[in-house]
Amino acid sequence: MDRSREIADFLRGRRARVTPAQAGLPSDPRGRRVPGLRREEAARLAGVSTEYYTRLEQGRATHPSPEVVEALCEALRLDASEREHLTDLLARPTAARHTPARPQRVRPGLHLMLRTLEHVPAFVLGRRTDVLAANRLARAVLTDFDALPVRQRNLARYFLLDPVARERTGDWERIAAETVATLRLEAGRYPHDRQLADLVGELTLHAPEFTAWWNDHRVLRRTHGSKHYRHPLVGDLHFAYE
C-alpha cells in the first residue's frame, strides 16, 4: 500500500465532505471551484500553516504530533473510526507493522462459548474479517464456513463473492459496503499485511462493486447494529448484532 497516496486520498476526500457552513466559515461571494473546504481553510481550522497542511495532504510531512493529528480530526469532523484510521496512517512506522502477523487461533474456551450459544448465530472474527470459528446457527444462517478451505473462511469473501449472500442478505449493498470499510480500517493499521493485500486484489478482480467502495476510503469499526437475512427454509430473520 502506498502510504503517501493513502494519506492524500483520505485527507482530500474528508476535506471535500465538509462544507464551509458546517465549519462555521462565512459564505464566499466569489463562488467555489472545489467541493467542501479549501486547503487553506482546513489548515486554518486545524491551526497549522497552509504549507504544512499541503505537505501533510501530499504525504510529505513526517509524523505530526498527536496534537496536530487531533486538530486535523476536529477540523475535518472525523468520526471515531476515521480518527483511528488517520492516526494509523500518520503513525511512525514500527517493526510490528512490518512483521508478518502470526496465525490467529481461537481458544478452547471461546469454542465452548460458541457451542453454548444455541439460540443465536455467533462467530469469531479475526483480522481481515477472517471467520475463525462459528456455531451451528451461524453456519445455517450464513454459510457453512467449516466446510470451506481455510483461506476462504472470510466474511468479506462471503458477502462480495458468494452469489447466495446477495440473495440472502437484506440490504446487501449496505452490509457489503460496511464490510469493505472494515477492511479499509485494517489496511491502515497493517499496511504490510500480504494476506490482506491478496484479499483486496481478489475482491478488486472479482467483485464489481468493490473498487468504488474501496476508493471511497470509508472506514468503520463494527460495534453493533442490525442485519436482515432471507433464509430459504424459515423466511425472514432479523438480528441485532454485537
Stockholm file with secondary structure:
# STOCKHOLM 1.0

chainA/1-242         MDRSREIADFLRGRRARVTPAQAGLPSDPRGRRVPGLRREEAARLAGVSTEYYTRLEQGRATHPSPEVVEALCEALRLDASEREHLTDLLARPTAARHTPARPQRVRPGLHLMLRTLEHVPAFVLGRRTDVLAANRLARAVLTDFDALPVRQRNLARYFLLDPVARERTGDWERIAAETVATLRLEAGRYPHDRQLADLVGELTLHAPEFTAWWNDHRVLRRTHGSKHYRHPLVGDLHFAYE
#=GR chainA/1-242 SS CCHHHHHHHHHHHHHHHSCTTTTTCCCCTTCCSSSSCCHHHHHHHHTSCHHHHHHHHTTCSCCCCHHHHHHHHHHTTCCHHHHHHHHHHHSCCCHHHHSCCCCCCCCHHHHHHHHHCCSSCCEEECGGGBEEEECHHHHHHSCCGGGSCGGGCBHHHHHHHCHHHHHHEETHHHHHHHHHHHHHHHHHHCTTCHHHHHHHHHHHHHCTTHHHHHHTTCCCCCCCEEEEEEETTTEEEEEEEC
#=GC SS_cons         CCHHHHHHHHHHHHHHHSCTTTTTCCCCTTCCSSSSCCHHHHHHHHTSCHHHHHHHHTTCSCCCCHHHHHHHHHHTTCCHHHHHHHHHHHSCCCHHHHSCCCCCCCCHHHHHHHHHCCSSCCEEECGGGBEEEECHHHHHHSCCGGGSCGGGCBHHHHHHHCHHHHHHEETHHHHHHHHHHHHHHHHHHCTTCHHHHHHHHHHHHHCTTHHHHHHTTCCCCCCCEEEEEEETTTEEEEEEEC
//
